[in-house]
Amino acid sequence: MQRVCFLLKVRADRLDEYRERHAAVWPEMLRALSATGWRNYSLFLREDGLLVGYLETEDFAAARAGMDATDVNARWQAEMAPFFESPDGAAPDETMAPLAEVFHLA
């Protein structure tokens, strides 16, 4: 099982709405995440907009590819893109670069 952690930056003027959207994630999106191997997925948001994502999966590349192939992910990403400070206008899911794990206590 891979443990994956990534960072993104939510725009300061959109923090409240970002929280609201994630309090009511579409059921179809939740099903797609589960079906494509995203497990124990959490997002943590700091007051300055730093977003920390964590998930567990058998194969992160396959899990991302699986989501890329769904219509619901395309719709979700289109709606979420304006919430993020993103280099070169990249979609948030395109900038999810995993951090290197340097320690784990099981």
DRENPA-3360 file (N, C-alpha, C; in nm, 2 decimals, always signed):
BEGIN
1 = MQRVCFLL = +0.08/-0.12/+0.00/+0.00/+0.00/+0.00/+0.09/+0.12/+0.00 ~ +0.06/+0.21/-0.09/+0.14/+0.34/-0.10/+0.06/+0.44/-0.01 ~ +0.14/+0.52/+0.07/+0.09/+0.64/+0.14/+0.13/+0.76/+0.06 ~ +0.04/+0.84/+0.02/+0.07/+0.96/-0.07/+0.03/+1.08/+0.00 ~ +0.12/+1.18/+0.01/+0.09/+1.31/+0.06/+0.13/+1.42/-0.04 ~ +0.04/+1.52/-0.06/+0.07/+1.62/-0.15/+0.02/+1.76/-0.10 ~ +0.08/+1.87/-0.16/+0.04/+2.00/-0.12/-0.02/+2.08/-0.23 ~ -0.12/+2.16/-0.21/-0.18/+2.25/-0.30/-0.20/+2.38/-0.23;
9 = KVRADRLD = -0.24/+2.49/-0.30/-0.26/+2.62/-0.24/-0.40/+2.67/-0.28 ~ -0.49/+2.68/-0.19/-0.62/+2.74/-0.21/-0.62/+2.89/-0.20 ~ -0.68/+2.95/-0.29/-0.69/+3.10/-0.29/-0.75/+3.15/-0.16 ~ -0.69/+3.25/-0.10/-0.73/+3.30/+0.03/-0.88/+3.35/+0.03 ~ -0.92/+3.41/-0.09/-1.05/+3.46/-0.10/-1.16/+3.35/-0.13 ~ -1.12/+3.23/-0.14/-1.21/+3.12/-0.17/-1.22/+3.01/-0.06 ~ -1.15/+3.04/+0.06/-1.14/+2.93/+0.16/-1.28/+2.88/+0.21 ~ -1.36/+2.98/+0.24/-1.49/+2.94/+0.30/-1.57/+2.85/+0.20;
17 = EYRERHAA = -1.58/+2.90/+0.08/-1.65/+2.82/-0.02/-1.59/+2.69/-0.05 ~ -1.45/+2.68/-0.05/-1.39/+2.55/-0.06/-1.43/+2.45/+0.05 ~ -1.43/+2.50/+0.17/-1.48/+2.42/+0.28/-1.62/+2.37/+0.26 ~ -1.71/+2.46/+0.22/-1.85/+2.43/+0.19/-1.86/+2.32/+0.08 ~ -1.78/+2.33/-0.02/-1.79/+2.23/-0.13/-1.75/+2.10/-0.08 ~ -1.65/+2.09/+0.01/-1.60/+1.96/+0.05/-1.68/+1.91/+0.17 ~ -1.77/+1.99/+0.22/-1.87/+1.93/+0.32/-1.98/+1.86/+0.25 ~ -1.99/+1.88/+0.12/-2.09/+1.81/+0.04/-2.04/+1.76/-0.10;
25 = VWPEMLRA = -1.94/+1.68/-0.09/-1.88/+1.63/-0.22/-1.99/+1.54/-0.28 ~ -2.00/+1.55/-0.41/-2.10/+1.48/-0.49/-2.08/+1.33/-0.46 ~ -2.19/+1.26/-0.43/-2.19/+1.11/-0.41/-2.12/+1.04/-0.53 ~ -2.15/+1.08/-0.65/-2.08/+1.02/-0.77/-1.93/+1.03/-0.77 ~ -1.88/+1.15/-0.71/-1.74/+1.17/-0.70/-1.68/+1.07/-0.59 ~ -1.75/+1.06/-0.48/-1.71/+0.97/-0.38/-1.70/+0.83/-0.43 ~ -1.80/+0.79/-0.50/-1.80/+0.65/-0.56/-1.68/+0.63/-0.65 ~ -1.66/+0.73/-0.74/-1.55/+0.72/-0.84/-1.41/+0.71/-0.76;
33 = LSATGWRN = -1.39/+0.79/-0.66/-1.27/+0.78/-0.59/-1.25/+0.64/-0.53 ~ -1.35/+0.59/-0.46/-1.34/+0.45/-0.41/-1.32/+0.35/-0.51 ~ -1.39/+0.36/-0.62/-1.38/+0.26/-0.73/-1.24/+0.26/-0.80 ~ -1.17/+0.37/-0.79/-1.04/+0.38/-0.86/-0.93/+0.36/-0.76 ~ -0.96/+0.32/-0.64/-0.85/+0.28/-0.55/-0.80/+0.39/-0.45 ~ -0.87/+0.50/-0.43/-0.84/+0.60/-0.33/-0.89/+0.56/-0.20 ~ -0.81/+0.54/-0.10/-0.85/+0.49/+0.03/-0.80/+0.59/+0.14 ~ -0.87/+0.60/+0.25/-0.82/+0.68/+0.36/-0.78/+0.82/+0.32;
41 = YSLFLRED = -0.86/+0.88/+0.23/-0.83/+1.00/+0.17/-0.87/+1.12/+0.25 ~ -0.78/+1.21/+0.29/-0.81/+1.32/+0.37/-0.75/+1.45/+0.31 ~ -0.82/+1.56/+0.34/-0.76/+1.69/+0.30/-0.76/+1.78/+0.43 ~ -0.65/+1.85/+0.45/-0.64/+1.93/+0.56/-0.61/+2.07/+0.51 ~ -0.68/+2.18/+0.56/-0.66/+2.31/+0.51/-0.62/+2.41/+0.62 ~ -0.51/+2.47/+0.60/-0.46/+2.57/+0.69/-0.52/+2.71/+0.66 ~ -0.53/+2.80/+0.75/-0.59/+2.93/+0.73/-0.53/+3.01/+0.62 ~ -0.41/+2.99/+0.59/-0.34/+3.07/+0.48/-0.37/+3.00/+0.34;
49 = GLLVGYLE = -0.44/+2.89/+0.34/-0.47/+2.83/+0.21/-0.39/+2.71/+0.18 ~ -0.29/+2.68/+0.26/-0.21/+2.56/+0.23/-0.30/+2.43/+0.25 ~ -0.31/+2.35/+0.15/-0.39/+2.23/+0.15/-0.30/+2.11/+0.15 ~ -0.31/+2.02/+0.25/-0.24/+1.90/+0.26/-0.33/+1.79/+0.23 ~ -0.30/+1.71/+0.13/-0.38/+1.59/+0.10/-0.30/+1.46/+0.13 ~ -0.38/+1.36/+0.18/-0.32/+1.23/+0.22/-0.41/+1.12/+0.17 ~ -0.36/+1.02/+0.11/-0.44/+0.90/+0.07/-0.35/+0.78/+0.07 ~ -0.42/+0.67/+0.07/-0.35/+0.54/+0.06/-0.41/+0.47/-0.06;
57 = TEDFAAAR = -0.32/+0.40/-0.14/-0.37/+0.33/-0.26/-0.26/+0.23/-0.29 ~ -0.31/+0.13/-0.37/-0.21/+0.03/-0.42/-0.12/+0.08/-0.52 ~ -0.17/+0.17/-0.60/-0.08/+0.22/-0.71/-0.13/+0.36/-0.75 ~ -0.06/+0.47/-0.70/-0.11/+0.60/-0.72/-0.12/+0.64/-0.87 ~ -0.03/+0.60/-0.95/-0.04/+0.63/-1.09/-0.17/+0.57/-1.15 ~ -0.20/+0.45/-1.11/-0.32/+0.38/-1.16/-0.45/+0.45/-1.11 ~ -0.44/+0.49/-0.98/-0.56/+0.56/-0.92/-0.58/+0.69/-0.98 ~ -0.48/+0.77/-1.02/-0.50/+0.89/-1.09/-0.55/+0.87/-1.23;
65 = AGMDATDV = -0.49/+0.77/-1.30/-0.54/+0.74/-1.43/-0.69/+0.70/-1.43 ~ -0.72/+0.62/-1.33/-0.86/+0.58/-1.32/-0.96/+0.70/-1.30 ~ -0.92/+0.79/-1.22/-1.00/+0.91/-1.20/-1.00/+1.00/-1.33 ~ -0.89/+1.01/-1.40/-0.88/+1.09/-1.52/-0.98/+1.04/-1.63 ~ -1.01/+0.91/-1.62/-1.10/+0.85/-1.72/-1.25/+0.87/-1.69 ~ -1.28/+0.93/-1.57/-1.42/+0.95/-1.54/-1.47/+1.09/-1.57 ~ -1.60/+1.09/-1.61/-1.66/+1.22/-1.64/-1.68/+1.30/-1.52 ~ -1.71/+1.24/-1.41/-1.73/+1.31/-1.28/-1.61/+1.39/-1.24;
73 = NARWQAEM = -1.49/+1.33/-1.26/-1.37/+1.40/-1.22/-1.35/+1.52/-1.31 ~ -1.37/+1.51/-1.44/-1.36/+1.62/-1.53/-1.45/+1.74/-1.48 ~ -1.57/+1.70/-1.45/-1.66/+1.81/-1.40/-1.62/+1.87/-1.27 ~ -1.58/+1.78/-1.18/-1.53/+1.83/-1.04/-1.41/+1.92/-1.06 ~ -1.31/+1.87/-1.14/-1.19/+1.95/-1.16/-1.22/+2.09/-1.22 ~ -1.31/+2.09/-1.31/-1.35/+2.22/-1.38/-1.41/+2.31/-1.28 ~ -1.49/+2.26/-1.19/-1.55/+2.35/-1.08/-1.45/+2.39/-0.98 ~ -1.35/+2.30/-0.95/-1.26/+2.33/-0.84/-1.14/+2.42/-0.88;
81 = APFFESPD = -1.11/+2.42/-1.01/-0.99/+2.49/-1.06/-0.98/+2.63/-1.01 ~ -1.09/+2.71/-1.02/-1.08/+2.85/-0.97/-1.04/+2.87/-0.83 ~ -1.05/+2.77/-0.75/-1.02/+2.78/-0.60/-0.87/+2.78/-0.58 ~ -0.79/+2.74/-0.67/-0.65/+2.71/-0.65/-0.56/+2.81/-0.71 ~ -0.45/+2.84/-0.64/-0.33/+2.91/-0.70/-0.26/+2.80/-0.77 ~ -0.25/+2.81/-0.90/-0.19/+2.70/-0.98/-0.09/+2.75/-1.08 ~ +0.03/+2.69/-1.08/+0.13/+2.74/-1.18/+0.08/+2.71/-1.32 ~ +0.10/+2.80/-1.41/+0.07/+2.78/-1.55/-0.08/+2.74/-1.58;
89 = GAAPDETM = -0.17/+2.77/-1.49/-0.31/+2.74/-1.51/-0.34/+2.59/-1.51 ~ -0.25/+2.51/-1.46/-0.27/+2.36/-1.45/-0.38/+2.33/-1.36 ~ -0.46/+2.22/-1.39/-0.57/+2.18/-1.31/-0.51/+2.12/-1.17 ~ -0.58/+2.14/-1.06/-0.53/+2.09/-0.93/-0.48/+1.95/-0.93 ~ -0.56/+1.86/-1.00/-0.52/+1.72/-1.00/-0.39/+1.69/-1.08 ~ -0.36/+1.79/-1.17/-0.23/+1.77/-1.25/-0.11/+1.81/-1.17 ~ -0.13/+1.89/-1.06/-0.02/+1.94/-0.98/+0.00/+1.86/-0.85 ~ -0.07/+1.75/-0.83/-0.05/+1.67/-0.71/+0.07/+1.59/-0.71;
97 = APLAEVFH = +0.18/+1.65/-0.68/+0.31/+1.59/-0.68/+0.34/+1.53/-0.54 ~ +0.35/+1.39/-0.53/+0.37/+1.33/-0.40/+0.50/+1.38/-0.33 ~ +0.49/+1.40/-0.20/+0.61/+1.44/-0.12/+0.68/+1.31/-0.09 ~ +0.81/+1.32/-0.07/+0.89/+1.20/-0.03/+0.87/+1.17/+0.11 ~ +0.84/+1.04/+0.14/+0.82/+1.00/+0.28/+0.96/+0.98/+0.34 ~ +0.98/+1.04/+0.45/+1.11/+1.03/+0.52/+1.10/+0.95/+0.65 ~ +0.98/+0.93/+0.70/+0.96/+0.86/+0.83/+0.82/+0.81/+0.84 ~ +0.80/+0.69/+0.89/+0.67/+0.64/+0.92/+0.68/+0.55/+1.04;
105 = LA = +0.59/+0.57/+1.14/+0.58/+0.48/+1.25/+0.45/+0.40/+1.24 ~ +0.46/+0.27/+1.22/+0.35/+0.19/+1.21/+0.29/+0.14/+1.34;
% end
